[in-house]
Amino acid sequence: MDWALPPNYSTFGVVIDQLFWIILVITGIAFLLVEGGIVWFCIKYRGREGARAHYTHGSNRLEIIWTVIPAIIIAVLGAYSALVWDDIKGSSNRPADALEFLVVGKQFEWNITYPGVDETLGTADDFTVRNQFHFPVNEDITILLESEDVIHSFFIPELRVKQDAVPGMTIPVWFDATQTGNFEIACAELCGLGHYYMMASVTVHSAADFDAWQASQAPAAAQ
């Protein structure tokens, strides 16, 4: 349903979207019940000439029911959310052989450092590109997320990736794109007057196309 969520091109997207819809349905039902009850009470107990007010303490049974049931629902959702969070954010689940990139946010741009043909960050063939993030499809990707100045938020909706970049911290984020295409990184944290144009392009290549693109950047990196 494109009207509700952007298309999902991430291996994590299915479970994230499932959790989203479960919470939306539950809160939607609660909203209708509560608002419907308010309207019903407003009509049933509206002021009428000659009607006498009636005091009632209420029902202990009803109070217990409408306290216990939401508490159980929230506890179950919390436990399920914790499992999902650990699966996509837990350090023990970080893929050991992922292709690593360094992503640094600053007012108002994203700088992506690539590992070069040796696929290892911190070596002589690394190079940095401003506001362009290229990587191969169907491969574990890890970004080391940093910020030079204020809090930014690295957000690629189609890949269900969203993580704050915090000054003084290096935060690993990993994902796996399931389809090639062109997307966009948006900063989802108000980071200053230029926040509205802090965007970068994302290009998910086939493995061969990514190797060719990375090799084409070598002359520029050497300069």
C-alpha positions as CSV (number, residue, x, y, z in Angstrom):
1,M,0.0,0.0,0.0
2,D,2.0,2.9,-1.3
3,W,-0.4,5.4,0.1
4,A,0.5,4.4,3.7
5,L,4.2,3.4,3.5
6,P,6.9,3.7,0.9
7,P,7.8,0.5,-1.0
8,N,10.0,-1.8,1.1
9,Y,13.4,-2.8,-0.4
10,S,15.0,-4.1,2.8
11,T,15.3,-7.5,4.4
12,F,14.2,-5.9,7.7
13,G,11.2,-4.2,6.1
14,V,8.7,-7.0,6.4
15,V,8.9,-7.3,10.2
16,I,9.1,-3.5,10.7
17,D,6.0,-3.0,8.5
18,Q,4.2,-5.9,10.3
19,L,4.8,-4.2,13.7
20,F,3.7,-0.9,12.3
21,W,0.4,-2.3,11.1
22,I,-0.3,-4.2,14.3
23,I,0.2,-1.0,16.4
24,L,-1.8,1.0,13.9
25,V,-4.8,-1.4,14.0
26,I,-4.8,-1.7,17.8
27,T,-4.5,2.1,18.4
28,G,-7.1,2.7,15.6
29,I,-9.6,0.4,17.4
30,A,-8.9,2.1,20.7
31,F,-9.4,5.5,19.1
32,L,-12.8,4.5,17.7
33,L,-13.9,3.0,20.9
34,V,-12.9,6.0,23.0
35,E,-14.2,8.7,20.6
36,G,-17.3,6.7,20.0
37,G,-17.9,6.4,23.7
38,I,-17.4,10.2,24.2
39,V,-20.0,10.9,21.5
40,W,-22.4,8.4,22.9
41,F,-22.1,9.8,26.4
42,C,-22.5,13.4,25.1
43,I,-25.7,12.4,23.4
44,K,-27.2,10.1,26.1
45,Y,-26.4,12.4,29.0
46,R,-26.8,15.8,27.4
47,G,-28.4,18.5,29.4
48,R,-32.2,18.3,29.3
49,E,-34.7,20.6,31.0
50,G,-36.2,19.0,34.1
51,A,-33.7,16.1,34.2
52,R,-32.1,15.4,37.6
53,A,-28.4,14.6,37.9
54,H,-27.6,11.1,39.2
55,Y,-24.4,10.4,41.1
56,T,-22.7,7.0,40.6
57,H,-19.3,5.7,41.8
58,G,-18.9,3.6,38.7
59,S,-17.9,-0.1,38.4
60,N,-14.8,-1.6,39.9
61,R,-15.1,-4.5,37.5
62,L,-15.1,-2.3,34.4
63,E,-12.2,-0.3,35.8
64,I,-10.2,-3.4,36.3
65,I,-11.0,-4.7,32.8
66,W,-10.1,-1.5,31.0
67,T,-6.9,-1.3,33.0
68,V,-5.7,-4.9,32.7
69,I,-6.5,-5.4,29.0
70,P,-4.5,-2.4,27.7
71,A,-1.7,-3.3,30.2
72,I,-1.5,-6.8,28.7
73,I,-1.6,-5.4,25.1
74,I,1.2,-2.9,25.8
75,A,3.4,-5.6,27.5
76,V,3.0,-7.9,24.5
77,L,3.8,-5.2,22.1
78,G,6.8,-4.1,24.2
79,A,8.1,-7.7,24.2
80,Y,7.6,-8.1,20.5
81,S,9.1,-4.7,19.7
82,A,12.2,-5.6,21.8
83,L,12.7,-8.8,19.8
84,V,12.4,-6.8,16.5
85,W,14.8,-4.1,17.9
86,D,17.4,-6.6,18.9
87,D,17.2,-8.4,15.5
88,I,17.9,-5.2,13.6
89,K,19.9,-3.2,16.1
90,G,21.5,-5.7,18.5
91,S,25.3,-5.6,18.4
92,S,25.5,-9.5,18.4
93,N,23.6,-9.6,15.1
94,R,25.9,-7.2,13.3
95,P,27.1,-9.0,10.2
96,A,30.8,-9.7,10.5
97,D,31.6,-9.7,6.7
98,A,29.5,-6.7,5.8
99,L,30.9,-4.0,3.4
100,E,31.6,-1.0,5.5
101,F,31.2,2.7,4.8
102,L,31.8,5.8,6.9
103,V,29.0,8.3,6.8
104,V,29.5,11.7,8.4
105,G,26.7,14.2,8.7
106,K,27.4,17.9,8.9
107,Q,25.4,21.1,8.3
108,F,24.1,20.5,5.7
109,E,25.4,17.5,3.8
110,W,26.3,13.9,4.0
111,N,29.9,12.8,3.3
112,I,30.4,9.1,2.5
113,T,33.8,7.5,2.7
114,Y,34.2,4.3,0.6
115,P,36.5,1.5,1.3
116,G,37.9,1.3,-2.2
117,V,38.7,-1.8,-4.2
118,D,40.3,-3.5,-1.2
119,E,36.9,-3.2,0.6
120,T,38.6,-2.1,3.8
121,L,38.1,1.3,5.5
122,G,41.2,3.1,6.7
123,T,43.5,2.2,3.8
124,A,45.1,4.2,1.1
125,D,42.5,3.6,-1.5
126,D,39.6,5.1,0.5
127,F,37.8,8.0,-1.1
128,T,35.0,10.3,0.1
129,V,32.0,11.5,-2.0
130,R,29.6,14.3,-1.0
131,N,25.9,13.5,-1.0
132,Q,26.2,10.3,-3.0
133,F,25.8,6.9,-1.4
134,H,26.4,3.9,-3.8
135,F,26.4,0.3,-2.7
136,P,25.6,-3.2,-4.2
137,V,22.3,-5.0,-3.9
138,N,21.8,-8.2,-1.9
139,E,24.9,-7.6,0.2
140,D,25.2,-6.8,3.9
141,I,26.1,-3.2,4.3
142,T,27.3,-1.5,7.5
143,I,27.7,2.2,7.9
144,L,29.7,3.8,10.7
145,L,27.6,6.9,11.4
146,E,29.1,10.1,12.8
147,S,28.3,13.8,13.0
148,E,30.7,16.7,12.9
149,D,28.5,19.3,14.6
150,V,24.9,18.7,15.8
151,I,22.5,15.8,15.9
152,H,21.4,14.7,12.4
153,S,19.2,11.7,11.5
154,F,20.2,9.3,8.7
155,F,16.9,8.2,7.1
156,I,16.3,6.0,4.0
157,P,12.5,5.3,4.0
158,E,12.6,2.5,1.4
159,L,15.3,0.6,3.2
160,R,13.6,1.2,6.6
161,V,16.8,2.7,8.0
162,K,16.7,5.5,10.5
163,Q,19.4,6.4,13.0
164,D,20.4,9.6,14.7
165,A,24.0,10.7,14.1
166,V,25.3,12.0,17.5
167,P,28.4,14.2,17.8
168,G,31.3,12.3,19.5
169,M,29.8,8.9,18.8
170,T,30.4,6.3,16.0
171,I,27.2,4.3,15.6
172,P,27.1,1.2,13.4
173,V,24.0,0.7,11.3
174,W,23.5,-2.4,9.0
175,F,21.0,-3.4,6.3
176,D,20.6,-5.3,3.1
177,A,18.9,-3.9,0.1
178,T,16.9,-6.4,-1.9
179,Q,16.4,-4.3,-5.1
180,T,18.4,-2.0,-7.3
181,G,17.2,1.6,-7.7
182,N,17.6,5.2,-6.8
183,F,16.5,6.6,-3.5
184,E,17.2,9.5,-1.1
185,I,18.8,10.1,2.2
186,A,16.9,12.6,4.2
187,C,17.9,14.2,7.5
188,A,15.0,13.5,9.9
189,E,16.2,15.7,12.7
190,L,15.9,19.5,12.7
191,C,19.5,20.4,12.5
192,G,19.5,24.1,11.6
193,L,18.4,26.6,9.1
194,G,19.5,24.5,6.1
195,H,17.9,21.3,7.4
196,Y,15.3,21.3,4.6
197,Y,17.9,20.7,1.8
198,M,20.1,18.2,3.7
199,M,19.5,15.4,1.2
200,A,21.7,12.9,-0.6
201,S,21.1,10.4,-3.4
202,V,21.2,6.7,-2.9
203,T,22.0,4.3,-5.7
204,V,21.8,0.6,-5.2
205,H,23.8,-1.2,-8.0
206,S,24.2,-4.7,-9.1
207,A,27.5,-6.1,-7.8
208,A,29.2,-5.6,-11.2
209,D,27.9,-2.1,-11.7
210,F,29.0,-1.1,-8.2
211,D,32.5,-2.4,-8.8
212,A,32.6,-0.5,-12.1
213,W,31.4,2.7,-10.4
214,Q,33.9,2.4,-7.6
215,A,36.8,1.8,-10.0
216,S,35.7,4.9,-11.9
217,Q,36.2,7.0,-8.8
218,A,39.8,5.9,-8.3
219,P,41.4,8.6,-10.5
220,A,39.5,11.3,-8.7
221,A,40.4,9.9,-5.3
222,A,44.1,9.8,-6.3
223,Q,44.0,13.5,-7.2
